[in-house]
Amino acid sequence: MNLGFTRRMSLTVLLLSVVSSAWAVLPAFDSDGRQLPSLSPLIKEVGPSVVNISTFTTQTMRQNPLLNDPFFRRFFNIPPDQKMPQSRRTQSAGSGVIINAKEGTVITNHHVIDGADEIHVGLEDGRSYKATLIGSDPEVDIAVLQLEEFEDLIDIKIANSDGLEVGDFVIAIGNPFGLGQTVTSGVVSALGRSGLGIEGYENFIQTDASINPGNSGGALVNLNGELVGINTAIMAPAGGNIGIGFAIPSNMADSSIDQILEHGEVKRGQLGVIIQDLSRELAEAFDIDKQQRGVVIAGVQPGSAAESAGLEAGDIVISIDGEPVESSAQLRNEIGQRRIGQKLRVTILRDGKTKVVQAKVGEAVSQLASNGSVHPFLEGASLESFSDGGVEITAIERDSTAAESGLRPGDVILSANRYKVGDLDDLRKILKQSSQRIVLRVKRGNAALYLVLQ
């Protein structure tokens, strides 16, 4: 017998046995009565909790002044008494998830309903209800809706997304391209994805379950039929799915949802520290193990919660409430999910020794350049002095002037109009003399580039 064929057959049997084992709770049978693995029973259970969302927006149309010219109207045979439309109504589609059947509560992405005048929620069985926006969290991209009238809804159980592991099977359910409810499956490809510049706070689940435009706000569920994430974005150089999709972890979404339901908005606090990743070079400089993971506190803001807790520049944060911290993005997410006034147990390395500090999340001190307080071209950008010199863009509001400039969260402004920028005060002074055009030299990752704002 061919040895290679035997090995392939053994591998096939092994794989089938693993799949059958994973889906043993979901039996199906072929025409001969043989049991086959199937997701159908699970989809029938959770499918009704995933909804289609249609939004309607009225946009004011810019009028060509020539339309008021009698000669122009006569030349193009436009009746003199015919009125031209002043506005137009646009429609877009997305997805959502029912999380409370008794209250008629639906969650989706902020970008799905942003700017909508009217929101309709369509159920799997064809019913449709109007919905109102309770509140949203643009920085995490979560919105909470309330159905105005409803009956006989089915909600979904929310899982602890911290239990997810790379390789776990997941199912994406949503409304891609407005086609109606569609189901795809795959695995968790990676966890804790950040630095993508998609949202203010990023801790994405990456999956190869097919996600396409219109899936935004839909459900990512595990094989127990529990919600583990909200499908949000795709990496699509060609405009469609290439096997890299991103979902907001359910725990991260839940933190925003609770505050929205309670306050109608998210009140996000901060410790008041300037941070950077602990590199091997920094670890060597601090005379600690090069393999040590953590986040270096490069600066502490005066009067901040961090200062009150006794944190100092040079401290290395290695865990929050016992959970290891390995990157600046992770630390920022951990603090961002906490409520103002919530106590934290911060474990640090100071002078090579481990120390536990009790801290409390404080009020956020925003340095948002609203109303052009730094410069009108940077309106909508959140700016902070960077520890190594320059000014970091920590967040950018959607549809703002800064968002249209080409700047991204994480960019560090090194110079403006060829003048070196040391901190936020330097940037303010330089830009006070500029009104028509700004030339910024920006560090982005390991590269540097120039951006012209005008």
C-alpha positions as CSV (number, residue, x, y, z in Angstrom):
1,M,0.0,0.0,0.0
2,N,1.2,3.5,-0.8
3,L,2.6,4.9,2.5
4,G,1.9,8.6,1.6
5,F,-1.8,7.7,0.8
6,T,-2.1,5.9,4.1
7,R,-0.8,9.0,6.0
8,R,-3.1,11.3,4.1
9,M,-6.1,9.0,5.0
10,S,-5.1,8.9,8.6
11,L,-4.7,12.7,8.7
12,T,-8.2,13.1,7.1
13,V,-9.8,10.7,9.6
14,L,-8.0,12.6,12.5
15,L,-9.2,16.0,11.2
16,L,-12.8,14.7,10.8
17,S,-12.8,13.3,14.2
18,V,-11.6,16.6,15.7
19,V,-14.3,18.5,13.8
20,S,-16.9,16.0,14.8
21,S,-15.8,16.3,18.4
22,A,-16.0,20.1,18.3
23,W,-19.4,20.2,16.9
24,A,-20.8,17.0,18.5
25,V,-23.5,19.1,20.1
26,L,-24.7,20.1,16.7
27,P,-25.8,16.9,15.0
28,A,-27.1,16.6,11.5
29,F,-27.8,13.5,9.3
30,D,-27.4,12.7,5.6
31,S,-30.0,10.9,3.5
32,D,-28.7,7.5,4.8
33,G,-29.0,8.5,8.4
34,R,-25.3,9.1,9.0
35,Q,-24.4,11.8,11.5
36,L,-22.6,14.9,10.0
37,P,-21.2,18.0,11.7
38,S,-23.4,21.1,11.1
39,L,-23.7,24.6,12.4
40,S,-27.4,24.7,11.5
41,P,-28.9,24.2,14.9
42,L,-26.7,26.9,16.4
43,I,-27.6,29.4,13.6
44,K,-31.3,28.7,14.1
45,E,-30.8,29.5,17.8
46,V,-28.8,32.7,17.5
47,G,-29.8,34.0,14.1
48,P,-33.0,35.8,15.3
49,S,-30.9,37.9,17.6
50,V,-28.9,39.4,14.7
51,V,-30.7,42.2,12.9
52,N,-30.3,44.3,9.7
53,I,-30.1,48.1,10.2
54,S,-31.1,50.6,7.6
55,T,-30.4,54.3,8.2
56,F,-31.8,57.2,6.3
57,T,-30.1,60.6,6.1
58,T,-31.3,63.8,4.6
59,Q,-28.6,65.8,2.9
60,T,-28.8,69.4,1.8
61,M,-27.9,69.8,-1.9
62,R,-25.7,72.6,-3.2
63,Q,-27.6,74.6,-5.8
64,N,-26.0,75.8,-9.0
65,P,-26.7,79.6,-9.1
66,L,-27.2,79.2,-12.9
67,L,-30.5,77.4,-12.1
68,N,-31.9,80.8,-11.1
69,D,-31.0,82.4,-14.4
70,P,-34.1,82.6,-16.7
71,F,-31.9,82.4,-19.8
72,F,-30.1,79.2,-18.5
73,R,-33.4,77.6,-17.7
74,R,-34.9,78.4,-21.0
75,F,-31.8,77.1,-22.9
76,F,-32.0,73.8,-21.1
77,N,-35.8,73.6,-21.4
78,I,-36.4,73.8,-17.6
79,P,-39.9,75.2,-17.0
80,P,-39.8,78.5,-15.2
81,D,-42.1,77.3,-12.4
82,Q,-40.3,74.0,-11.8
83,K,-38.6,73.9,-8.4
84,M,-35.3,72.2,-8.0
85,P,-34.8,69.7,-5.2
86,Q,-33.2,71.3,-2.1
87,S,-32.2,68.0,-0.4
88,R,-31.9,64.4,-1.1
89,R,-32.5,61.3,1.1
90,T,-29.7,58.6,1.3
91,Q,-29.9,55.1,2.7
92,S,-27.2,52.8,4.0
93,A,-27.2,49.4,5.6
94,G,-25.5,47.6,8.4
95,S,-26.0,45.0,11.1
96,G,-26.8,44.9,14.8
97,V,-27.4,42.5,17.7
98,I,-30.3,42.3,20.2
99,I,-28.9,42.1,23.7
100,N,-32.0,42.6,25.7
101,A,-35.3,41.2,24.3
102,K,-37.5,42.6,27.2
103,E,-36.2,46.1,26.8
104,G,-35.8,46.1,23.0
105,T,-32.1,47.0,23.2
106,V,-29.9,46.6,20.1
107,I,-26.2,47.3,19.7
108,T,-24.3,48.2,16.6
109,N,-21.3,50.2,15.5
110,H,-21.3,54.0,15.9
111,H,-20.3,54.4,12.3
112,V,-23.3,52.5,11.1
113,I,-25.8,55.1,12.6
114,D,-23.6,58.2,12.6
115,G,-25.5,61.2,11.3
116,A,-28.7,59.2,10.6
117,D,-32.0,61.0,10.8
118,E,-34.0,57.7,10.9
119,I,-33.1,54.2,11.9
120,H,-35.0,51.0,11.1
121,V,-34.2,47.6,12.5
122,G,-35.1,44.6,10.4
123,L,-35.6,41.1,12.0
124,E,-34.7,37.8,10.5
125,D,-38.4,36.9,10.1
126,G,-39.1,40.1,8.0
127,R,-40.5,42.3,10.8
128,S,-39.2,45.9,10.9
129,Y,-39.2,48.4,13.7
130,K,-38.1,52.0,14.1
131,A,-35.3,52.7,16.6
132,T,-34.0,55.6,18.5
133,L,-30.3,56.2,19.5
134,I,-29.7,56.0,23.2
135,G,-26.1,56.9,22.9
136,S,-22.8,56.0,21.4
137,D,-19.1,55.7,22.0
138,P,-17.2,56.8,18.8
139,E,-13.8,56.0,20.3
140,V,-14.7,52.3,20.6
141,D,-17.3,52.4,17.8
142,I,-20.3,51.2,19.8
143,A,-23.8,52.5,19.6
144,V,-26.9,51.5,21.6
145,L,-30.4,51.6,20.1
146,Q,-33.9,51.4,21.6
147,L,-36.7,49.8,19.5
148,E,-39.8,52.0,19.7
149,E,-42.3,49.2,19.4
150,F,-41.5,45.5,19.5
151,E,-42.7,42.1,20.5
152,D,-41.4,38.5,20.7
153,L,-37.7,39.4,20.4
154,I,-34.9,36.9,20.9
155,D,-31.6,38.2,22.4
156,I,-28.1,36.7,22.6
157,K,-26.0,35.7,25.6
158,I,-22.8,37.8,25.9
159,A,-19.7,35.7,26.6
160,N,-16.5,36.7,28.4
161,S,-14.2,37.5,25.5
162,D,-11.1,37.2,27.7
163,G,-11.6,33.4,27.4
164,L,-11.0,33.5,23.6
165,E,-7.9,31.9,22.3
166,V,-6.2,32.0,18.9
167,G,-7.6,29.0,16.9
168,D,-11.1,29.0,18.5
169,F,-13.9,28.5,16.0
170,V,-16.1,31.6,15.5
171,I,-19.1,32.5,13.3
172,A,-19.8,35.9,11.8
173,I,-23.5,36.8,11.2
174,G,-24.6,40.0,9.5
175,N,-25.9,41.8,6.5
176,P,-23.1,42.1,3.9
177,F,-23.8,44.4,0.9
178,G,-27.4,44.7,2.1
179,L,-28.1,41.1,1.0
180,G,-29.8,40.0,4.2
181,Q,-28.7,37.8,7.0
182,T,-25.6,35.9,6.0
183,V,-23.5,33.4,8.0
184,T,-19.7,32.7,7.6
185,S,-17.3,30.8,9.8
186,G,-13.7,30.7,10.6
187,V,-11.3,30.9,13.5
188,V,-9.8,33.5,15.7
189,S,-6.6,34.5,13.8
190,A,-5.2,36.8,16.4
191,L,-6.1,38.8,19.6
192,G,-5.3,42.2,20.9
193,R,-4.8,43.8,17.5
194,S,-4.2,47.6,17.9
195,G,-2.3,50.4,16.2
196,L,-4.5,50.2,13.1
197,G,-5.8,53.7,13.3
198,I,-9.4,52.6,12.9
199,E,-10.7,53.6,16.4
200,G,-9.5,55.6,19.3
201,Y,-9.3,52.5,21.5
202,E,-8.3,49.3,19.7
203,N,-8.1,45.8,21.1
204,F,-9.5,43.9,18.1
205,I,-10.2,40.2,17.6
206,Q,-8.9,39.2,14.2
207,T,-10.7,36.5,12.3
208,D,-10.7,34.9,8.9
209,A,-14.5,34.4,9.0
210,S,-15.6,36.3,6.0
211,I,-16.6,39.9,6.9
212,N,-17.7,42.4,4.2
213,P,-19.2,45.9,3.9
214,G,-22.6,45.7,5.7
215,N,-21.4,43.3,8.3
216,S,-20.5,46.2,10.6
217,G,-22.3,45.9,13.9
218,G,-23.1,42.2,13.4
219,A,-22.3,39.3,15.7
220,L,-19.2,37.3,16.1
221,V,-20.2,34.2,18.1
222,N,-18.5,31.1,19.5
223,L,-19.7,27.5,19.2
224,N,-21.8,27.9,22.3
225,G,-23.9,30.5,20.5
226,E,-22.6,33.3,22.7
227,L,-21.6,36.8,21.5
228,V,-17.8,37.3,21.7
229,G,-17.4,40.3,19.5
230,I,-19.0,43.0,17.3
231,N,-17.8,42.9,13.7
232,T,-16.4,46.3,12.8
233,A,-13.8,46.5,10.1
234,I,-11.9,44.6,7.4
235,M,-8.5,45.0,5.8
236,A,-9.5,45.2,2.2
237,P,-7.0,46.6,-0.3
238,A,-9.3,45.5,-3.2
239,G,-12.5,46.6,-1.4
240,G,-13.7,43.1,-0.4
241,N,-12.9,40.3,2.1
242,I,-9.3,38.9,2.0
243,G,-9.6,36.9,5.2
244,I,-8.6,39.6,7.6
245,G,-11.6,41.0,9.6
246,F,-11.7,42.7,13.0
247,A,-14.3,42.6,15.8
248,I,-14.6,44.6,19.1
249,P,-14.3,42.1,22.0
250,S,-17.6,41.7,23.9
251,N,-15.9,42.8,27.2
252,M,-14.7,46.0,25.7
253,A,-18.1,46.7,24.1
254,D,-19.9,45.8,27.4
255,S,-18.0,48.5,29.3
256,S,-19.3,51.2,26.9
257,I,-22.8,49.7,26.7
258,D,-23.2,49.8,30.5
259,Q,-22.3,53.5,30.7
260,I,-24.5,54.4,27.7
261,L,-27.5,52.7,29.2
262,E,-26.8,54.5,32.5
263,H,-25.7,58.0,31.4
264,G,-26.5,58.1,27.7
265,E,-22.8,58.6,27.0
266,V,-19.4,57.2,28.0
267,K,-17.4,59.2,30.6
268,R,-13.9,58.0,30.1
269,G,-11.2,58.7,32.7
270,Q,-7.4,58.6,32.7
271,L,-4.4,58.2,35.0
272,G,-2.6,61.2,33.6
273,V,0.6,59.5,32.4
274,I,2.8,59.7,29.3
275,I,3.7,56.2,28.3
276,Q,5.8,54.1,25.9
277,D,6.5,50.5,25.3
278,L,9.4,48.9,27.2
279,S,11.9,48.0,24.5
280,R,15.0,45.7,24.9
281,E,17.2,48.8,24.8
282,L,15.2,50.5,27.6
283,A,15.2,47.4,29.7
284,E,19.0,47.3,29.4
285,A,19.1,51.0,30.3
286,F,17.0,50.3,33.4
287,D,19.2,47.3,34.2
288,I,16.4,44.8,34.2
289,D,15.8,41.5,32.3
290,K,15.7,42.2,28.5
291,Q,12.8,39.7,28.3
292,Q,10.7,41.8,30.7
293,R,7.4,43.1,29.2
294,G,5.7,46.2,30.4
295,V,5.1,49.9,29.8
296,V,7.4,52.7,30.8
297,I,5.9,55.8,32.4
298,A,7.8,58.6,30.6
299,G,6.0,61.4,32.4
300,V,3.3,62.2,35.0
301,Q,0.9,65.1,34.6
302,P,0.7,67.5,37.5
303,G,-2.4,67.2,39.6
304,S,-3.4,63.9,37.9
305,A,-4.6,60.6,39.4
306,A,-1.2,59.1,38.7
307,E,0.6,61.8,40.7
308,S,-1.9,61.3,43.6
309,A,-1.1,57.6,43.6
310,G,2.6,58.2,43.8
311,L,3.5,57.0,40.3
312,E,6.7,58.5,38.9
313,A,8.5,58.9,35.6
314,G,10.7,55.8,35.1
315,D,8.2,53.4,36.7
316,I,7.5,50.3,34.6
317,V,3.9,49.1,34.7
318,I,3.8,45.3,34.5
319,S,0.2,44.6,35.4
320,I,-3.2,46.2,36.2
321,D,-5.4,44.3,38.7
322,G,-3.2,41.3,38.3
323,E,-3.5,41.2,34.4
324,P,-0.2,41.5,32.7
325,V,0.4,44.6,30.6
326,E,2.7,44.3,27.6
327,S,2.1,47.4,25.5
328,S,1.1,51.0,25.7
329,A,-2.1,50.3,23.6
330,Q,-3.1,47.6,26.1
331,L,-2.6,49.9,29.1
332,R,-4.5,52.6,27.4
333,N,-7.4,50.2,26.7
334,E,-7.3,48.9,30.3
335,I,-7.7,52.4,31.7
336,G,-10.2,53.5,29.1
337,Q,-12.6,50.7,30.0
338,R,-12.6,51.7,33.7
339,R,-15.1,54.2,35.1
340,I,-14.0,57.5,36.7
341,G,-13.4,56.9,40.4
342,Q,-12.7,53.1,40.0
343,K,-9.8,51.8,42.0
344,L,-6.9,50.0,40.3
345,R,-4.1,47.9,41.6
346,V,-1.1,48.9,39.6
347,T,2.0,46.7,39.8
348,I,5.2,48.4,38.8
349,L,9.0,47.9,38.7
350,R,10.9,50.8,40.3
351,D,14.6,50.6,40.7
352,G,14.4,46.9,39.8
353,K,12.0,46.1,42.6
354,T,8.4,45.2,42.3
355,K,5.9,47.5,44.0
356,V,2.1,47.6,44.1
357,V,0.4,51.0,43.9
358,Q,-3.3,51.7,44.6
359,A,-4.6,54.2,42.1
360,K,-8.0,55.7,41.1
361,V,-9.1,56.6,37.6
362,G,-9.4,60.3,37.4
363,E,-11.3,62.8,35.2
364,A,-9.9,63.0,31.7
365,V,-8.0,66.2,31.0
366,S,-8.7,66.7,27.3
367,Q,-6.2,68.5,25.1
368,L,-8.5,68.4,22.2
369,A,-7.8,71.1,19.7
370,S,-11.5,72.1,19.5
371,N,-12.5,75.4,17.9
372,G,-8.9,75.6,16.6
373,S,-7.3,76.2,20.0
374,V,-4.0,75.0,18.4
375,H,-4.8,75.6,14.8
376,P,-8.0,75.3,12.7
377,F,-6.3,72.8,10.4
378,L,-5.9,70.5,13.5
379,E,-9.4,70.9,14.7
380,G,-10.7,67.4,15.9
381,A,-7.2,66.1,16.9
382,S,-6.3,65.2,20.4
383,L,-2.7,66.2,21.1
384,E,-0.2,65.4,23.8
385,S,3.5,66.2,24.2
386,F,5.5,63.2,23.3
387,S,8.1,61.9,25.8
388,D,10.9,61.8,23.2
389,G,10.1,65.2,21.8
390,G,7.3,66.2,19.4
391,V,3.6,66.1,19.7
392,E,1.6,62.9,19.5
393,I,-1.8,62.6,17.9
394,T,-3.6,60.4,20.4
395,A,-7.1,60.4,18.7
396,I,-8.9,62.1,15.8
397,E,-12.6,62.8,15.7
398,R,-14.4,61.3,12.7
399,D,-15.3,63.7,9.9
400,S,-13.2,66.5,11.5
401,T,-10.8,68.8,9.7
402,A,-7.9,66.8,11.2
403,A,-9.4,63.5,9.9
404,E,-9.4,64.9,6.4
405,S,-5.8,66.1,6.6
406,G,-4.2,62.6,6.3
407,L,-3.0,62.6,10.0
408,R,-3.6,59.4,11.9
409,P,-3.7,58.5,15.6
410,G,-0.2,57.5,16.7
411,D,1.5,60.1,14.4
412,V,4.1,62.2,16.1
413,I,4.6,65.8,14.8
414,L,8.4,66.4,14.7
415,S,8.4,69.8,13.0
416,A,6.0,72.4,11.7
417,N,6.9,74.7,8.8
418,R,10.5,73.5,9.2
419,Y,10.7,74.5,12.9
420,K,11.5,71.7,15.4
421,V,8.5,70.9,17.7
422,G,9.6,69.9,21.2
423,D,6.2,69.9,22.9
424,L,2.7,71.1,22.6
425,D,3.6,74.7,23.6
426,D,6.2,74.8,20.8
427,L,3.6,73.7,18.3
428,R,1.1,76.4,19.4
429,K,3.8,79.1,19.1
430,I,4.8,78.0,15.6
431,L,1.3,77.7,14.3
432,K,0.2,81.1,15.6
433,Q,2.2,82.6,12.7
434,S,0.6,80.3,10.1
435,S,-2.8,80.6,8.5
436,Q,-2.6,79.7,4.9
437,R,-0.6,76.5,4.9
438,I,1.2,74.2,7.3
439,V,4.0,71.7,6.4
440,L,4.3,69.0,9.1
441,R,7.1,66.5,9.4
442,V,5.5,63.4,11.0
443,K,6.9,60.2,12.4
444,R,4.6,57.3,11.6
445,G,5.8,53.9,12.9
446,N,9.4,53.6,11.8
447,A,9.0,56.0,8.9
448,A,8.8,59.8,8.5
449,L,6.9,61.8,6.0
450,Y,5.7,65.3,5.2
451,L,2.1,66.4,5.2
452,V,0.9,69.7,3.7
453,L,-2.3,71.1,5.4
454,Q,-4.0,74.0,3.6
